[in-house]
Every structure is written in C-alpha cells, then in structure tokens.
Amino acid sequence: MKQRLYNLQKLIELSDNDADFIKDMVEMFITEIPKDLEHLAVAIIDDDRERVHEYAHKMKPSIDMFGLECLSDILIIEAWGKSNDEMDIKEHFMRVNQELDMALIQLKRDF
C-alpha cells in the first residue's frame, strides 16, 4: 500500500502524545466520518446547500486534525454550501471521498 495519507502530528501535539487519547480520536474518526460522508453525498445529490455546508463544516476539523490533503476540497465544498455559485463540486467531493476511504482503510489497519 502507498504511503500513509493521514498524519497524526496535530493529535500528538494536542494530546501531549497520550496514546489512549489518540486511539480514542482515531476510533471516533473511523466511526463518524463514514456517516458524515454519506450525509454529505446525499446533500450534494439533493442540492441541499444548507446540509452540504453543515456536513462539510462538521467534517473539516477532523480532516484537519488528521492532516489529510482533502482539507482544501472540503473548504471549497463548505463555501459552496453557503453560496449561490453554480460551480460543480462533484470533483471536489470525489477527491474527499477517495482520500477519506483510503485513510479509513489505513487507520483501521494501523489501529
């Protein structure tokens, strides 16, 4: 498998390298992100910008905390949810979805 997509440096610094805290945060990420991703996908399909913004905003801190590159895409999706922009965000969502799926696989393997 290719390199790790996630980076726990922020979690390590936040927790003063508390292994139990890090494990709890990883478990929460593994549990919550798939649900949030599914809700975000439905909101995008339904063109429900308020819910798109809500779920992108909810996911943003976790994506940032785990050092994932798709943070820039989730920020674009979040902003789109508050705008009237006609931009097609499907490509951004696909990158978020792909990176989160792979990061979840890696986290499950590593923890």
Sequence and secondary structure as in RCSB ss.txt:
>XXXX:A:sequence
MKQRLYNLQKLIELSDNDADFIKDMVEMFITEIPKDLEHLAVAIIDDDRERVHEYAHKMKPSIDMFGLECLSDIL
IIEAWGKSNDEMDIKEHFMRVNQELDMALIQLKRDF
>XXXX:A:secstr
  S S   HHHHHHHTS HHHHHHHHHHHHHHHHHHHHHHHHHHHTT HHHHHHHHHHHHHHHHHTT TTHHHHH
HHHHHHTS      HHHHHHHHHHHHHHHHHHHHH 
